[in-house]
Amino acid sequence: MKLIFATNNQNKVREIKSALPSDFTVVSLIEAGINIDIPEPHDTLQENAAEKARTIYSLTSISCFSEDTGLEVYALNNEPGVRSARYAGEGKSFEKNIEKLLIKLNGLPDRRARFRTMICLILDGKELFFEGICEGVITETRLGEGGFGYDPLFKPVGSDKTFGQMNMGEKNRFSHRKKAADLLVTFLNQADINKEY
């Protein structure tokens, strides 16, 4: 099965491709020859994911999916949430985002957080949503050089490493994006068998 992944973020493309079985072909926007930056104007991850998928489906009429992911820190009233990529401003600088998050958490005892991914699939014109959640804590300093975004600060429950210290295989054992992708794959496998979706 071939699906367009409605994102320009090559880190997300790499993670999704590693999470899906080999019989699924994921085509990024670049690979599909689509050079647009889709806005994320909404207040929820689900609405932003839907916006991206609808935009690409309207352009191509090809089944596609998109995702939006947010880091939700409980002591900060679930900030940065839907603004995760732009937490420190529209420039999407994760160095500045990390710096802002560490400053806001300074001195707070509760460092619990979660990553939450919403995938929107448009299959033959019908929209479906899949959610993946990973609980964890925010470390006091950056640990590791791997991953992207807030990964060097996020230590998932059940691990002594941050995402930034993990390779892709290790991260996929915990990953919010992998959990959402697994639900997507399960649905697509069943839909392919039943042809009812």
N, C-alpha and C positions, 0 to 999 in steps of 0.2 A: 504494500500500500504506500502511495506517495502523498505526502502532505506538505504544504507550504507552512513554514514557521514564520509568523509575522513579527519579526524582530530584526533590528540592526545590531544587536548586542552579540558579538561573536563568542563571548564567554558563555552566554546562555545557550547559544547554538551548540557549543561543544558539550555542555552538561546534558542537554536534552538528547543529543545524539548518543552519548554514552549510556543514557538511561533507557533507551528504547531498543528492542530486539532488532536483529539484523534484517528481518523481513519488512521493516518499516523504513522507507526512504524519506528523510527529512530534508527539505530544500529551504535554505535561508532566503531572505529577500534578495541579497546580493547574488546568490546562485540562480535565482529566478529572474534576474535582470530588472528588479524593481528598486528604484533609487528614490525612496521618499522617507521622510521622517514623520512618523505618525504621532500626533499629539496625545498626551495623557491628561486630559483636562478634568477628570472626574474625581469624586471624593471617596470612591471605593476601588479596591483592586479588581473586583468583578466587572465594574463598568469600564475601567480602563482596558482590561483584557478584551472585553467585547468590542470596544471601539476599534482596537487594532485588527481583530479578526474580521469585523464587518467591512472595514476599509479595504483589506486585501481581497476578501470574497467579492466585493462589488467591482473591483478592478479586474479580477481574473475568472470568476465563477468556478474556481477550483477549490475543493475542500481544503481547509486550512485551520490552523490553530494559533493562538497567541497566549501569552501569560503575563501576569503582573505579579511582582513579589514585593513584600514589605517586611521590614524588621519592626516588630512591635515590642517596645520596652515597657513593662508594666508600671514601673515607678514614674514614668514620664507620660502617663495617660495614653499609652500605646503609640507614642511618637517613636521614630519618625513616620512609621506606617506607610500610607500611600505616597508620602513625600520622600521616601527613603533615598532615591537617587538625587533629589534636589534639596536635601535637608539644609545645607549651608548656602543654598542659592541655585540659580538656574544653570550655572556652569557645569553641574554634575561632577564636581570634584570630590572623589571619595576620601582623599586625604583631609580635605576641609570638613567633610561629613563626619569622619571618624573623630577628628579633633573636637568638633562641636558636641558630639555624643559623649565623649569622655569628660568634657567640661561640665555638661549638664548632670552627669551621673556622679561627679566628684563628691565624696562624702555621704552618698546615699547607700544604706546597707542592702537594700533590695536591688539586685542586679539581674533578676529574672527577665527573660525575654523569649520571644519566639519569632522564627521566620515563617511567613505564610505565603504560599503561592496559589494563585487562582489561574487555571487554564480555561480558556474559552475555545471550544471546538465548533466549527461550522462544517457540518457534514451534509452535503446535498441540500443546503439551505437551512438546515435546522441547527439551532444553537444549543450546546450542552456545556456544563461547567463541572470542573473537577478541582478539588482543594487538597493541598498538602501542607502539613504543619510540622515543624520541628521545634521542640521546646529546648531551652538552654539558658545560659547565663552570659553576661557581658564581662569580659576580663578587664582588668585595670590598665593593661598595656597591650599593644599589638604583639601577637605571637604568631610567627610564621610568615612566609612570603607567598604562599600559594593562594589559589582561589581569586576572588575579586570582591569589590565592595567592602562590606563589613566583615568578611570572613576571618580576618586576623583577630577580631574581637569576640567572636561567637564560639562558645564551647557548648556543644550539644549535650543534653542529658545522656549519661552512659559512657561518656568519653573523657579522657584526660587531655585531649588535644582540641585546639580550635580548628575550625574549617581551614584556616590559613596554614595549618601544620599538616594537613591531610593530603594524600594523593586523591585522584578522582574516585578510585575504587573504595577508599575509606570513607570519603564524603558521601558516596551514594548509599552507604549503610544507614545514614541518618537523614539525608537531604529531603527537605520540604519539596524541592523541585522533582526529585526522584519519586516521592510518594504520589504527587499529583500526576506525574507521567505514568506511573504504574496503573492508576485508575483509568487514565486515558486509554492505555493499551488494552486493559481488560475489557473496557467498553467496545473498543474497535474490533477486538477479536470476536466478541459475542455478536456485534452488529454484522460482521462479515459472514458469520454462520447463519444468523437469523434473517438478515436483510430487513430488519424492522428497527427503525430508529427515528 
